[in-house]
């Protein structure tokens, strides 16, 4: 895997926490953007990016290469990360 996965999450979202925990347990290095903790302009940009990628505003969003996984889905994460 060349690029680190990117995670768009909310700090209070239980599914986001599960996804981050899953990645941590499998020692996957990733970049995490906690959208609700960003300042207003950055938050707007992040929400716009999530909307553009997924067509909705659901969290978490995990980007692994060309694959975009919306929601906490361990099976898809395992497959995309080749775990």
C-alpha positions in Angstrom: 0.0 0.0 0.0 1.6 3.2 -1.1 -0.6 5.9 0.3 -2.0 6.0 3.8 -5.8 5.6 4.1 -7.7 8.7 4.8 -10.5 8.7 7.3 -13.2 11.4 7.6 -14.8 11.0 11.0 -16.7 12.8 13.8 -15.2 12.8 17.2 -18.4 11.8 18.9 -19.5 9.1 16.4 -19.4 5.6 17.8 -19.0 4.0 14.3 -16.1 6.4 13.6 -14.5 5.3 16.9 -14.9 1.6 15.9 -13.3 2.2 12.5 -10.3 4.0 14.1 -10.0 1.3 16.7 -10.0 -1.4 13.9 -7.3 0.4 12.0 -5.2 0.9 15.2 -5.6 -2.8 16.2 -4.3 -3.9 12.7 -1.5 -1.3 13.0 -2.6 0.5 9.9 -1.2 4.0 9.6 -3.8 6.5 8.4 -4.7 10.1 8.3 -7.8 11.1 10.2 -9.8 14.3 9.8 -12.2 14.8 12.6 -14.6 17.1 10.8 -16.5 18.4 13.8 -13.3 19.6 15.4 -12.2 21.7 12.4 -12.8 25.5 12.2 -15.8 26.7 10.2 -14.0 27.1 6.8 -12.1 23.8 7.1 -15.2 22.0 8.2 -17.1 23.3 5.2 -14.3 22.1 2.9 -14.2 18.7 4.5 -18.0 18.3 4.4 -18.0 19.3 0.7 -15.3 16.8 0.0 -17.3 14.0 1.8 -20.4 15.0 -0.2 -18.5 14.9 -3.5 -16.9 11.5 -2.7 -20.0 9.8 -1.4 -23.0 11.8 -2.5 -24.1 12.1 1.2 -22.9 13.3 4.6 -22.4 10.0 6.4 -19.5 9.1 8.6 -17.0 7.5 8.8 -15.6 7.7 5.3 -12.5 5.7 4.6 -10.5 6.2 1.4 -8.1 3.4 0.6 -6.6 3.9 -2.9 -9.6 4.1 -5.3 -12.0 2.5 -2.8 -14.4 4.6 -0.7 -16.0 2.9 2.3 -18.9 4.7 4.0 -19.8 3.5 7.5 -18.0 1.0 9.7 -17.6 -2.1 7.6 -14.8 -4.4 8.8 -15.1 -6.9 6.0 -14.6 -4.2 3.3 -11.8 -2.7 5.3 -10.0 -6.1 5.5 -10.5 -6.7 1.8 -9.3 -3.2 0.8 -6.3 -3.4 3.2 -5.6 -7.0 2.2 -5.6 -8.1 5.9 
